[in-house]
Amino acid sequence: MQGMDNFNFWQISSGSTEIHLMDYDDFEPTEYTDHLSDVEHARFLTFGHIRRRREFIATRILRKRILGDQHIQYNEIGAPSIIGVGFISISHSSHLVGLAFNKGYMVGLDLETPRGNILDIVPKFLAPIERNSFDANHKLEMTRVWSAKEALYKLAGRKKIIFKEELILSKTASGDWQGQIINPDHTLSVQLDIFDHNGTVVSINNSAIERIE
């Protein structure tokens, strides 16, 4: 087994959720395949791009550090889970991987590196009503909004979601973030924790999802 000199680890708590983060330098992914099961190794070989291979290995290194050799499974919409252990969510950013774990309720984690062109795509994801709570001309705030909506998307349990219409954010008077997932026959509501870690925006729900009519 290779050493861990290429990797740095952090653990952050958000409510009852544990967020585990690992950053990494460029590394040769084939040197760390001992962290993979036979099934995972077969999948690893299907990835042609070295960036995707590094992300896959990095996720398994983090998984093994937190949960041992538990197998990560994916449902029909790509959401990860570990049967009998609890709810997990995985996210990647530039040279950073995160795994959120909660025993009691579903979690949605997103890691987002601020990008210079975020203001160009604001009309695609920011609802008119959200302009009352957020500064549409502030790059970092819009990155946080985008990241928060990515976290909501992972909680929605379905694809083909219109971020501007079906994922709606607001802030309370005390500055807490609230998210709503608008479905055809009901709405889901959840509290969110949005913060920065070494220049990366981290978004996670810090409450269980509630159904409201």
MARBA-3410 file (N, C-alpha, C, O; in Angstrom, 1 decimal):
213
0.8,-1.2,0.0,0.0,0.0,0.0,0.9,1.3,0.0,1.8,1.3,0.8 ~ 0.5,2.2,-0.9,1.3,3.4,-0.9,1.0,4.3,0.3,0.0,4.2,1.0 ~ 2.0,5.2,0.6,1.8,6.1,1.7,0.8,7.2,1.4,0.3,7.2,0.3 ~ 0.4,8.0,2.4,-0.6,9.0,2.3,-0.1,10.4,2.2,-0.8,11.3,2.5 ~ 1.2,10.5,1.8,1.8,11.9,1.7,1.1,12.8,0.8,1.2,14.0,1.0
0.4,12.3,-0.2,-0.2,13.1,-1.2,-1.6,13.6,-0.8,-2.2,14.4,-1.5 ~ -2.0,13.2,0.4,-3.4,13.5,0.9,-3.4,14.2,2.2,-2.6,13.9,3.1 ~ -4.4,15.1,2.4,-4.7,15.8,3.6,-6.2,15.6,4.0,-7.0,15.7,3.1 ~ -6.5,15.4,5.2,-7.8,15.0,5.7,-8.4,16.0,6.7,-7.6,16.6,7.5 ~ -9.7,16.2,6.6,-10.4,17.1,7.6,-11.7,16.4,7.9,-12.3,15.7,7.1
-12.2,16.7,9.1,-13.6,16.3,9.5,-14.3,17.5,10.0,-13.8,18.2,10.9 ~ -15.5,17.7,9.5,-16.3,18.9,9.9,-17.7,18.3,10.3,-18.2,17.5,9.6 ~ -18.3,18.9,11.3,-19.6,18.5,11.7,-20.6,19.6,11.3,-20.3,20.8,11.5 ~ -21.7,19.1,10.8,-22.8,20.0,10.5,-24.1,19.4,11.0,-24.7,18.5,10.4 ~ -24.6,19.9,12.2,-25.7,19.2,12.8,-25.2,17.8,13.2,-24.2,17.6,13.8
-26.0,16.8,12.8,-25.7,15.4,13.1,-24.9,14.7,11.9,-24.7,13.5,11.9 ~ -24.5,15.5,11.0,-23.8,15.0,9.8,-22.3,15.2,10.0,-21.8,16.2,10.4 ~ -21.6,14.2,9.6,-20.1,14.2,9.5,-19.7,14.5,8.1,-20.1,13.8,7.2 ~ -18.9,15.5,7.9,-18.4,15.8,6.5,-16.9,15.5,6.6,-16.1,16.1,7.3 ~ -16.5,14.6,5.7,-15.0,14.2,5.6,-14.5,14.7,4.3,-15.1,14.4,3.2
-13.4,15.5,4.4,-12.8,16.1,3.2,-11.4,15.6,3.0,-10.7,15.4,4.0 ~ -11.0,15.4,1.8,-9.6,15.0,1.5,-9.1,15.8,0.3,-9.7,15.7,-0.8 ~ -8.0,16.5,0.4,-7.5,17.1,-0.8,-6.2,16.3,-1.2,-5.6,15.6,-0.4 ~ -5.8,16.5,-2.5,-4.8,15.7,-3.0,-4.0,16.4,-4.1,-4.6,17.2,-4.8 ~ -2.7,16.1,-4.2,-1.9,16.6,-5.3,-2.1,15.6,-6.5,-2.8,14.6,-6.3
-1.5,15.9,-7.6,-1.6,15.0,-8.7,-0.9,13.7,-8.3,0.2,13.7,-7.7 ~ -1.5,12.5,-8.6,-0.8,11.3,-8.2,-1.2,10.2,-9.3,-2.1,10.4,-10.1 ~ -0.4,9.2,-9.3,-0.6,8.1,-10.2,-1.7,7.1,-9.6,-1.4,6.4,-8.7 ~ -2.9,7.1,-10.2,-4.0,6.4,-9.6,-3.7,4.8,-9.5,-4.2,4.2,-8.6 ~ -3.0,4.3,-10.5,-2.7,2.9,-10.5,-1.9,2.4,-9.3,-1.9,1.2,-9.0
-1.3,3.3,-8.6,-0.5,3.0,-7.4,-1.3,2.8,-6.1,-0.8,2.4,-5.1 ~ -2.7,3.1,-6.3,-3.5,3.1,-5.1,-4.7,2.1,-5.3,-5.7,2.2,-4.6 ~ -4.6,1.2,-6.3,-5.7,0.3,-6.6,-6.0,-0.7,-5.5,-7.0,-1.4,-5.5 ~ -5.1,-0.8,-4.5,-5.3,-1.7,-3.4,-6.4,-1.2,-2.5,-6.9,-1.9,-1.6 ~ -6.9,0.0,-2.7,-8.1,0.5,-2.0,-9.4,0.1,-2.6,-10.5,0.4,-2.1
-9.3,-0.6,-3.7,-10.5,-1.0,-4.5,-10.9,-2.4,-4.3,-10.0,-3.3,-4.2 ~ -12.2,-2.7,-4.3,-12.6,-4.1,-4.4,-12.5,-4.6,-5.9,-12.2,-3.8,-6.7 ~ -12.7,-5.8,-6.1,-12.6,-6.4,-7.5,-13.7,-5.7,-8.4,-13.3,-5.3,-9.5 ~ -14.9,-5.5,-7.9,-15.9,-4.8,-8.7,-15.5,-3.3,-9.0,-15.6,-2.9,-10.1 ~ -14.9,-2.7,-8.0,-14.5,-1.3,-8.2,-13.3,-1.2,-9.1,-13.2,-0.3,-9.9
-12.4,-2.2,-9.0,-11.3,-2.2,-9.9,-11.7,-2.3,-11.4,-11.1,-1.7,-12.3 ~ -12.7,-3.2,-11.6,-13.2,-3.3,-13.0,-13.8,-2.0,-13.5,-13.6,-1.6,-14.6 ~ -14.5,-1.3,-12.6,-15.1,0.0,-13.0,-14.0,1.0,-13.2,-14.1,1.8,-14.1 ~ -13.0,1.0,-12.4,-11.8,1.9,-12.5,-11.2,1.8,-13.9,-10.9,2.9,-14.4 ~ -11.1,0.6,-14.4,-10.5,0.4,-15.7,-11.3,1.0,-16.8,-10.8,1.1,-18.0
-12.6,1.3,-16.6,-13.4,1.9,-17.7,-13.2,3.3,-17.9,-13.6,3.9,-18.9 ~ -12.5,4.0,-16.9,-12.3,5.4,-17.0,-11.0,5.7,-17.8,-9.9,5.2,-17.5 ~ -11.1,6.5,-18.8,-10.0,6.8,-19.7,-9.2,8.0,-19.2,-8.0,8.1,-19.4 ~ -9.9,9.0,-18.6,-9.2,10.3,-18.3,-8.6,10.1,-16.9,-9.3,9.6,-16.0 ~ -7.4,10.6,-16.7,-6.7,10.5,-15.5,-7.4,11.3,-14.4,-7.3,10.9,-13.2
-8.0,12.4,-14.7,-8.7,13.2,-13.7,-9.8,12.3,-13.1,-10.0,12.3,-11.8 ~ -10.6,11.6,-13.9,-11.7,10.8,-13.4,-11.2,9.6,-12.6,-11.8,9.2,-11.6 ~ -10.1,9.1,-13.0,-9.4,8.0,-12.3,-9.0,8.4,-10.9,-9.2,7.7,-9.9 ~ -8.4,9.6,-10.8,-8.0,10.2,-9.5,-9.2,10.4,-8.6,-9.1,10.1,-7.4 ~ -10.2,11.0,-9.2,-11.4,11.2,-8.4,-12.0,9.9,-7.8,-12.4,9.8,-6.6
-12.0,8.9,-8.6,-12.6,7.6,-8.2,-11.7,7.0,-7.1,-12.2,6.5,-6.1 ~ -10.4,7.0,-7.3,-9.5,6.4,-6.3,-9.6,7.3,-5.0,-9.6,6.7,-3.9 ~ -9.6,8.6,-5.1,-9.7,9.5,-3.9,-10.9,9.2,-3.1,-10.8,9.2,-1.9 ~ -12.0,9.0,-3.8,-13.3,8.7,-3.1,-13.1,7.4,-2.3,-13.6,7.3,-1.1 ~ -12.5,6.4,-2.9,-12.4,5.1,-2.2,-11.3,5.2,-1.1,-11.5,4.5,0.0
-10.3,6.0,-1.2,-9.4,6.2,-0.1,-10.1,6.8,1.1,-9.9,6.4,2.2 ~ -10.9,7.8,0.8,-11.7,8.5,1.9,-12.7,7.5,2.5,-12.9,7.5,3.7 ~ -13.4,6.8,1.6,-14.4,5.8,2.1,-13.7,4.8,3.1,-14.3,4.5,4.1 ~ -12.6,4.3,2.6,-11.9,3.2,3.4,-11.5,3.8,4.8,-11.5,3.1,5.8 ~ -11.0,5.1,4.8,-10.6,5.7,6.0,-11.7,5.9,7.0,-11.5,5.8,8.2
-12.9,6.2,6.5,-14.1,6.4,7.3,-14.9,5.2,7.7,-15.2,5.0,8.8 ~ -15.2,4.4,6.7,-16.1,3.3,6.8,-15.5,1.9,6.5,-16.3,0.9,6.4 ~ -14.2,1.9,6.3,-13.6,0.6,6.0,-13.9,0.2,4.5,-14.0,1.0,3.6 ~ -14.1,-1.1,4.3,-14.3,-1.6,2.9,-15.7,-1.8,2.5,-16.1,-2.6,1.7 ~ -16.6,-1.0,3.1,-18.0,-1.0,2.8,-18.2,-0.6,1.3,-17.5,0.3,0.8
-19.0,-1.3,0.6,-19.2,-1.1,-0.8,-20.2,0.0,-1.1,-21.3,0.1,-0.6 ~ -19.8,0.9,-2.0,-20.6,2.1,-2.4,-21.5,1.6,-3.6,-20.9,1.2,-4.6 ~ -22.8,1.7,-3.4,-23.7,1.4,-4.5,-24.3,2.7,-5.0,-24.4,3.7,-4.3 ~ -24.8,2.6,-6.3,-25.5,3.8,-6.9,-26.8,3.4,-7.4,-27.0,2.3,-8.0 ~ -27.8,4.2,-7.1,-29.2,3.9,-7.7,-29.3,4.4,-9.1,-28.4,4.8,-9.7
-30.6,4.3,-9.6,-30.8,4.6,-11.0,-30.5,6.1,-11.4,-30.3,6.4,-12.6 ~ -30.5,7.0,-10.4,-30.2,8.4,-10.8,-28.8,8.7,-10.3,-28.4,9.9,-10.3 ~ -28.0,7.7,-9.9,-26.6,8.0,-9.6,-26.3,8.4,-8.2,-25.2,8.8,-7.8 ~ -27.3,8.3,-7.3,-27.1,8.6,-5.9,-26.4,7.5,-5.1,-26.8,6.3,-5.2 ~ -25.3,7.8,-4.4,-24.6,6.7,-3.7,-25.2,6.3,-2.4,-25.9,7.1,-1.7
-25.0,5.1,-2.0,-25.4,4.6,-0.6,-24.6,3.5,-0.2,-23.9,2.8,-1.0 ~ -24.6,3.2,1.1,-24.0,2.0,1.7,-25.0,1.4,2.6,-25.4,1.9,3.6 ~ -25.5,0.2,2.1,-26.6,-0.5,2.8,-26.2,-0.9,4.2,-25.2,-1.4,4.5 ~ -27.2,-0.5,5.1,-27.0,-0.9,6.5,-26.1,0.0,7.3,-25.9,-0.3,8.5 ~ -25.5,1.0,6.7,-24.6,1.9,7.4,-25.2,3.2,7.7,-25.1,3.8,8.8
-25.9,3.8,6.7,-26.5,5.1,6.8,-26.5,5.8,5.5,-26.3,5.2,4.5 ~ -26.8,7.1,5.5,-26.9,7.8,4.3,-25.6,8.6,4.0,-25.0,9.1,4.9 ~ -25.2,8.5,2.7,-23.9,9.2,2.3,-24.2,10.1,1.1,-25.2,9.9,0.4 ~ -23.3,11.1,0.9,-23.3,11.9,-0.3,-21.9,12.2,-0.6,-21.1,12.4,0.3 ~ -21.5,12.2,-1.9,-20.2,12.3,-2.3,-20.1,13.5,-3.3,-21.0,13.7,-4.1
-19.1,14.3,-3.2,-18.9,15.4,-4.1,-17.4,15.6,-4.4,-16.5,15.3,-3.6 ~ -17.1,16.2,-5.6,-15.7,16.5,-6.0,-15.6,17.9,-6.4,-16.6,18.5,-6.9 ~ -14.5,18.5,-6.1,-14.1,19.8,-6.7,-12.6,19.6,-7.2,-12.1,18.5,-7.2 ~ -12.0,20.7,-7.5,-10.6,20.6,-8.0,-9.7,20.1,-6.9,-9.4,20.8,-5.9 ~ -9.2,18.9,-7.1,-8.2,18.2,-6.2,-8.8,18.1,-4.8,-8.1,18.2,-3.8
-10.1,18.0,-4.7,-10.8,17.8,-3.4,-11.9,16.9,-3.5,-12.7,17.0,-4.5 ~ -12.1,16.0,-2.6,-13.2,15.0,-2.5,-13.9,15.1,-1.1,-13.2,15.3,-0.1 ~ -15.2,15.0,-1.1,-15.9,15.0,0.2,-16.9,13.9,0.3,-17.5,13.5,-0.7 ~ -17.0,13.4,1.5,-18.0,12.4,1.8,-18.8,12.8,3.0,-18.2,12.9,4.1 ~ -20.1,13.0,2.9,-20.9,13.3,4.0,-21.6,12.0,4.5,-22.1,11.2,3.7
-21.8,11.9,5.8,-22.4,10.7,6.4,-23.3,11.0,7.5,-23.0,11.8,8.4 ~ -24.5,10.5,7.4,-25.5,10.7,8.4,-26.3,9.4,8.7,-26.8,8.8,7.7 ~ -26.4,9.0,9.9,-27.1,7.7,10.2,-28.6,7.8,10.1,-29.3,6.8,9.9 ~ -29.1,9.1,10.3,-30.6,9.2,10.5,-31.3,9.7,9.3,-32.5,9.4,9.1 ~ -30.7,10.5,8.4,-31.5,11.1,7.3,-30.6,11.3,6.0,-29.4,11.3,6.1
-31.3,11.4,4.9,-30.6,11.6,3.6,-29.8,12.9,3.6,-30.3,14.0,4.1 ~ -28.6,12.9,3.0,-27.8,14.1,2.9,-27.5,14.4,1.5,-27.3,13.5,0.6 ~ -27.3,15.7,1.2,-26.8,16.1,-0.2,-25.6,17.0,0.0,-25.8,18.1,0.6 ~ -24.5,16.6,-0.4,-23.2,17.4,-0.3,-22.8,17.9,-1.6,-22.8,17.2,-2.7 ~ -22.3,19.2,-1.7,-21.7,19.7,-2.9,-20.5,20.5,-2.5,-20.5,21.3,-1.5
-19.5,20.4,-3.3,-18.2,21.2,-3.2,-18.1,22.0,-4.5,-18.2,21.4,-5.6 ~ -17.8,23.2,-4.4,-17.8,24.1,-5.6,-16.6,25.0,-5.5,-16.5,25.8,-4.5 ~ -15.8,25.0,-6.5,-14.7,26.0,-6.6,-15.2,27.2,-7.3,-15.8,27.1,-8.4 ~ -15.1,28.4,-6.7,-15.6,29.6,-7.3,-15.0,29.8,-8.7,-13.8,29.6,-9.0 ~ -15.9,30.1,-9.7,-15.5,30.3,-11.0,-15.7,31.7,-11.5,-16.7,32.4,-11.1
-14.9,32.2,-12.4,-15.0,33.6,-12.8,-16.2,33.9,-13.6,-16.6,35.1,-13.7 ~ -16.8,32.9,-14.3,-17.9,33.2,-15.2,-19.2,32.9,-14.6,-20.2,32.9,-15.3 ~ -19.3,32.8,-13.3,-20.5,32.4,-12.6,-21.7,33.4,-12.9,-22.8,33.0,-13.0 ~ -21.3,34.7,-13.0,-22.4,35.7,-13.2,-23.0,35.6,-14.6,-24.1,36.0,-14.8 ~ -22.3,35.0,-15.5,-22.8,34.8,-16.9,-24.0,33.8,-16.9,-24.9,33.9,-17.8
-24.0,32.9,-16.0,-25.1,31.9,-16.0,-26.1,32.1,-14.9,-27.0,31.2,-14.7 ~ -26.0,33.2,-14.2,-27.0,33.5,-13.1,-28.4,33.4,-13.6,-29.3,32.8,-12.9 ~ -28.8,34.0,-14.8,-30.2,33.9,-15.2,-30.7,32.5,-15.4,-31.9,32.3,-15.5 ~ -29.8,31.5,-15.5,-30.2,30.1,-15.8,-30.6,29.4,-14.5,-31.4,28.4,-14.5 ~ -30.2,29.9,-13.3,-30.5,29.2,-12.1,-31.1,30.0,-11.0,-31.6,29.5,-10.0
-31.0,31.4,-11.1,-31.6,32.2,-10.0,-33.0,32.7,-10.3,-33.2,33.3,-11.4 ~ -33.9,32.3,-9.5,-35.3,32.7,-9.6,-35.5,34.2,-9.3,-34.8,34.7,-8.5 ~ -36.5,34.9,-9.9,-36.7,36.3,-9.6,-36.9,36.5,-8.1,-36.4,37.5,-7.6 ~ -37.6,35.6,-7.4,-37.9,35.8,-6.0,-36.6,35.7,-5.2,-36.6,36.3,-4.1 ~ -35.7,35.0,-5.7,-34.4,34.8,-4.9,-33.6,36.1,-4.9,-32.7,36.2,-4.1
-33.8,37.0,-5.8,-33.1,38.3,-5.8,-33.4,39.1,-4.6,-32.6,40.1,-4.3 ~ -34.4,38.8,-3.9,-34.7,39.5,-2.6,-33.8,39.1,-1.5,-33.6,39.9,-0.6 ~ -33.2,37.9,-1.6,-32.3,37.4,-0.6,-30.9,37.4,-0.9,-30.0,37.4,0.0 ~ -30.5,37.4,-2.2,-29.2,37.2,-2.6,-28.7,38.3,-3.6,-29.5,38.8,-4.4 ~ -27.5,38.6,-3.6,-26.9,39.6,-4.5,-26.5,39.0,-5.8,-25.5,38.2,-5.8
-27.2,39.2,-6.8,-27.0,38.6,-8.1,-25.7,39.0,-8.8,-25.3,38.5,-9.8 ~ -25.1,40.1,-8.3,-23.8,40.6,-8.9,-22.6,40.2,-8.1,-21.5,40.7,-8.4 ~ -22.8,39.4,-7.1,-21.7,39.0,-6.2,-21.2,37.6,-6.6,-22.0,36.6,-6.4 ~ -20.0,37.5,-7.1,-19.5,36.2,-7.6,-19.5,35.1,-6.6,-20.0,34.0,-6.8 ~ -19.0,35.4,-5.4,-18.9,34.3,-4.4,-20.3,33.9,-3.9,-20.6,32.8,-3.7
-21.2,34.9,-3.7,-22.6,34.6,-3.3,-23.3,33.8,-4.3,-24.0,32.8,-4.0 ~ -23.1,34.1,-5.6,-23.8,33.3,-6.6,-23.2,31.9,-6.7,-23.9,30.9,-7.1 ~ -21.9,31.7,-6.4,-21.3,30.4,-6.3,-21.9,29.6,-5.2,-22.2,28.4,-5.4 ~ -22.2,30.3,-4.1,-22.8,29.6,-3.0,-24.2,29.2,-3.3,-24.7,28.1,-3.0 ~ -25.0,30.1,-4.0,-26.3,29.7,-4.4,-26.3,28.5,-5.4,-27.1,27.6,-5.2
-25.4,28.6,-6.3,-25.3,27.4,-7.3,-25.0,26.1,-6.5,-25.6,25.1,-6.8 ~ -24.0,26.2,-5.6,-23.6,25.0,-4.8,-24.8,24.5,-4.0,-25.0,23.3,-3.9 ~ -25.5,25.4,-3.3,-26.7,25.0,-2.5,-27.7,24.3,-3.4,-28.3,23.4,-2.9 ~ -27.9,24.8,-4.6,-28.9,24.2,-5.5,-28.4,22.8,-5.9,-29.2,21.9,-6.1 ~ -27.1,22.6,-6.1,-26.6,21.3,-6.4,-26.8,20.3,-5.3,-27.2,19.2,-5.5
-26.7,20.8,-4.0,-27.0,20.0,-2.9,-28.5,19.6,-2.8,-28.8,18.5,-2.6 ~ -29.3,20.6,-3.1,-30.8,20.3,-3.2,-31.1,19.3,-4.2,-31.9,18.4,-4.0 ~ -30.4,19.4,-5.4,-30.7,18.5,-6.5,-30.4,17.0,-6.1,-31.1,16.1,-6.5 ~ -29.4,16.8,-5.3,-29.1,15.5,-4.8,-30.1,15.0,-3.8,-30.2,13.7,-3.6 ~ -30.9,15.9,-3.2,-31.9,15.5,-2.3,-33.2,15.2,-2.9,-34.2,14.7,-2.4
-33.4,15.7,-4.2,-34.7,15.7,-4.9,-35.1,14.3,-5.2,-36.3,14.0,-5.3 ~ -34.2,13.4,-5.5,-34.5,12.0,-5.9,-35.1,11.9,-7.3,-35.7,10.9,-7.6 ~ -34.8,12.9,-8.1,-35.2,12.7,-9.5,-34.4,13.6,-10.4,-33.7,14.5,-9.9 ~ -34.4,13.3,-11.7,-33.6,14.1,-12.7,-34.6,15.1,-13.4,-35.7,15.2,-13.0 ~ -34.0,15.8,-14.4,-34.8,16.7,-15.2,-35.4,17.8,-14.3,-36.6,18.1,-14.4
-34.6,18.4,-13.4,-35.1,19.4,-12.5,-34.6,20.8,-13.1,-33.5,21.0,-13.5 ~ -35.5,21.7,-13.1,-35.2,23.1,-13.6,-34.8,23.9,-12.3,-35.6,24.2,-11.5 ~ -33.5,24.2,-12.2,-32.9,24.8,-11.1,-33.6,26.2,-10.8,-33.8,26.5,-9.6 ~ -34.0,26.9,-11.8,-34.5,28.2,-11.6,-36.0,28.2,-11.1,-36.4,29.2,-10.5 ~ -36.7,27.1,-11.3,-38.1,27.0,-11.0,-38.4,26.0,-9.9,-39.4,26.2,-9.2
-37.6,25.0,-9.8,-38.0,23.9,-8.9,-37.0,23.7,-7.7,-37.3,22.9,-6.8 ~ -36.0,24.5,-7.6,-35.1,24.5,-6.5,-35.0,26.0,-6.0,-34.3,26.8,-6.7 ~ -35.6,26.3,-4.9,-35.7,27.7,-4.5,-35.1,27.9,-3.1,-35.3,27.1,-2.2 ~ -34.3,28.9,-3.0,-33.5,29.3,-1.8,-34.0,30.6,-1.2,-34.5,31.5,-1.9 ~ -33.9,30.6,0.1,-34.1,31.9,0.8,-33.3,31.9,2.1,-32.7,30.9,2.5
-33.2,33.1,2.7,-32.5,33.3,3.9,-33.4,33.8,5.0,-34.3,34.6,4.7 ~ -33.3,33.3,6.2,-34.0,33.8,7.3,-33.5,35.1,7.8,-32.4,35.6,7.3 ~ -34.1,35.8,8.7,-33.6,37.1,9.2,-32.3,36.9,9.9,-31.5,37.8,10.0 ~ -32.0,35.7,10.5,-30.7,35.5,11.1,-29.6,35.0,10.2,-28.5,34.7,10.6 ~ -30.0,34.9,8.9,-29.0,34.5,7.9,-28.9,33.0,7.6,-28.0,32.6,6.8
-29.8,32.2,8.1,-29.8,30.8,7.9,-30.4,30.5,6.5,-31.3,31.2,6.0 ~ -29.9,29.5,5.8,-30.4,29.2,4.5,-31.5,28.2,4.6,-31.4,27.2,5.3 ~ -32.5,28.3,3.7,-33.6,27.4,3.6,-33.8,27.0,2.1,-33.7,27.9,1.3 ~ -34.0,25.7,1.9,-34.2,25.3,0.5,-35.5,24.6,0.3,-36.0,23.9,1.2 ~ -36.1,24.8,-0.9,-37.3,24.1,-1.2,-37.2,23.4,-2.5,-36.6,23.9,-3.5
-37.7,22.2,-2.6,-37.7,21.4,-3.8,-39.2,21.3,-4.2,-40.0,20.7,-3.6 ~ -39.5,21.9,-5.4,-40.9,22.0,-5.8,-41.2,20.8,-6.7,-40.6,20.7,-7.8 ~ -42.1,20.0,-6.3,-42.5,18.8,-7.1,-43.9,19.1,-7.6,-44.6,20.0,-7.1 ~ -44.4,18.3,-8.6,-45.7,18.6,-9.1,-46.9,18.6,-8.1,-47.8,19.3,-8.2 ~ -46.8,17.7,-7.1,-47.9,17.5,-6.2,-47.5,17.8,-4.7,-48.4,17.7,-3.8
-46.3,18.2,-4.5,-45.9,18.6,-3.1,-44.6,19.3,-3.1,-43.9,19.4,-4.1 ~ -44.2,19.9,-2.0,-42.9,20.6,-1.8,-42.2,20.0,-0.7,-42.7,19.7,0.4 ~ -40.9,19.9,-0.9,-40.0,19.5,0.2,-39.2,20.7,0.7,-38.7,21.5,-0.1 ~ -39.0,20.7,2.0,-38.3,21.8,2.6,-37.1,21.3,3.5,-37.2,20.3,4.1 ~ -36.0,22.0,3.5,-34.8,21.6,4.2,-33.9,22.8,4.6,-33.9,23.7,3.8
-33.3,22.7,5.7,-32.3,23.7,6.1,-30.9,23.4,5.6,-30.6,22.2,5.4 ~ -30.2,24.4,5.2,-28.9,24.2,4.6,-27.8,24.9,5.4,-28.0,25.9,6.0 ~ -26.6,24.3,5.3,-25.4,24.9,5.9,-24.4,25.2,4.7,-24.0,24.2,4.1 ~ -24.1,26.4,4.5,-23.2,26.8,3.4,-22.0,27.5,4.0,-22.1,28.5,4.7 ~ -20.8,27.0,3.8,-19.6,27.6,4.3,-18.4,27.4,3.4,-18.5,26.6,2.4
-17.3,28.1,3.7,-16.1,28.0,2.9,-15.1,27.1,3.6,-14.9,27.2,4.8 ~ -14.3,26.3,2.8,-13.2,25.6,3.3,-12.0,25.7,2.4,-12.0,25.2,1.3 ~ -11.0,26.5,2.9,-9.8,26.7,2.1,-10.1,27.1,0.6,-9.5,26.6,-0.3 ~ -11.1,28.0,0.5,-11.3,28.5,-0.9,-12.4,27.7,-1.6,-12.7,28.1,-2.8 ~ -12.9,26.7,-1.1,-14.0,25.9,-1.7,-15.3,26.1,-1.0,-15.3,26.0,0.3
-16.4,26.3,-1.7,-17.7,26.4,-1.1,-18.2,25.0,-0.8,-18.2,24.1,-1.7 ~ -18.7,24.8,0.4,-19.2,23.5,0.9,-20.7,23.7,1.2,-21.1,24.6,2.0 ~ -21.6,22.9,0.6,-23.0,23.0,0.9,-23.5,21.7,1.3,-23.2,20.6,0.7 ~ -24.4,21.7,2.4,-24.9,20.4,3.0,-26.2,20.8,3.7,-26.3,21.8,4.2 ~ -27.2,19.9,3.6,-28.4,20.1,4.5,-28.1,19.7,5.9,-27.5,18.6,6.1
-28.5,20.5,6.8,-28.2,20.2,8.2,-29.5,19.9,9.0,-29.6,20.0,10.2 ~ -30.5,19.4,8.2,-31.8,18.9,8.8,-32.3,17.9,7.9,-31.9,17.8,6.7 ~ -33.2,17.1,8.4,-33.9,16.1,7.5,-34.9,16.9,6.6,-35.4,18.0,6.9 ~ -35.2,16.3,5.5,-36.2,16.8,4.6,-37.6,16.8,5.2,-38.0,15.7,5.7 ~ -38.4,17.8,5.1,-39.8,17.9,5.5,-40.7,18.1,4.3,-40.4,18.9,3.4
-41.8,17.3,4.3,-42.7,17.5,3.2,-43.8,18.5,3.7,-44.4,18.4,4.7 ~ -44.0,19.5,2.8,-45.1,20.5,3.0,-46.0,20.5,1.8,-45.5,20.3,0.7 ~ -47.3,20.7,2.1,-48.3,20.7,1.0,-48.3,22.1,0.3,-49.1,22.3,-0.6
END
